[in-house]
Amino acid sequence: MLNMGGPSTVAETHDFLKNLFSDGDLIPLPFQKQLAPWIARRRTPQIEQQYEDIGGGSPILHYTQVQGEGMAKLLDELHPETAPHKAYVAFRYARPLTEETARQLKADGVTRAIAFTQYPQYSCSTTGSSLNELFKRGKAGELGQLEWSVIDRWGTHPGFIEAVAQNIEAALSKFPESTRSETVLLFSAHSLPMSVVNRGDPYVLEVSASVAAVMQRLGHSNPYRLVWQSQVGPSAWMGMQTGDALKGLARQGKKQVVLVPIAFTSDHIETLYELDLEYAKEAREHGVEVHRAESLNDSPVFIRALADIAAQHLRDLAAGKGPVSVQLGLRCPGCTNATCGQQKAWFARGGR
Ligand code: FES
């Protein structure tokens, strides 16, 4: 289960930031090797405080483990031919890091694995970065004789959409019935630098597709917008920014908003701090009543969706489909990172 991860304890914050700012697939920086440790050091005290404020660490590992265990159990029933199944977590920037998980897979004698992204929508800076990292470890012989296949995106899977829609409905029910339909649904996804968007990254399109599917499931009961959060640094990022959107809606006299995290499946700092403690608080000060749709966390509907996605992948493989999706094979038209091409070819051969 591939994801960016988050520091489980406050003390792990610095290492997490250093890993994050060192990843040129995520945040391309000039002089990255020198600049990344410097930025990480500078930002650590502030981000440590944020992790303190949300309870002393990120819950993403806890929820990913809960999701993984639930999924593996269901998968044993849904696809007994390949049982027993076991979920491993491989984070890109926090423990357990890919290299740690690779060691564990080897120690456990695992011979067959699915690289299952936990980012519903594909971006080269998130899922692509995790796959590049796995590829590098595989090339270095750290993964043993594992045979790989990849689940690279599932942003419109009906089970995922249903789980999000149910959490929106729960948030909407907090508003009085008489004015509920006037509530604005503000979908918020992690932003991307425009340099990534402009090289042809599919993320913006795929997040939009998720939003469209959720709105269809909701019968277009409410007006909505998709906005973008968590930009860092001075360069141009995908907008409109979530915080500005809330202020704009307040200016226009909107009184009720449901904030919907659409590209995160578990709570982490971007939901618990940025959405709940920053944006929602600020909007309330501007007279807007804001409720956030819960993250999927331990939602049984979502865990069932993960198992369904994995089971379908295994059925497709048994039916002779290749180890990767057709879509994964296509590089961004503006891609200049040679690793992307090698990685795609490697996974298409089953990691050999
Ligand atoms: Fe998208 Fe390389 S950046 S394939």
Boltz pocket constraint, residues with backbone or C-beta under 6 A from the ligand:
constraints:
  - pocket:
      binder: B
      contacts: [[A, 124], [A, 128], [A, 199], [A, 201], [A, 330], [A, 331], [A, 332], [A, 335], [A, 336], [A, 337], [A, 340], [A, 341]]
      max_distance: 6.0
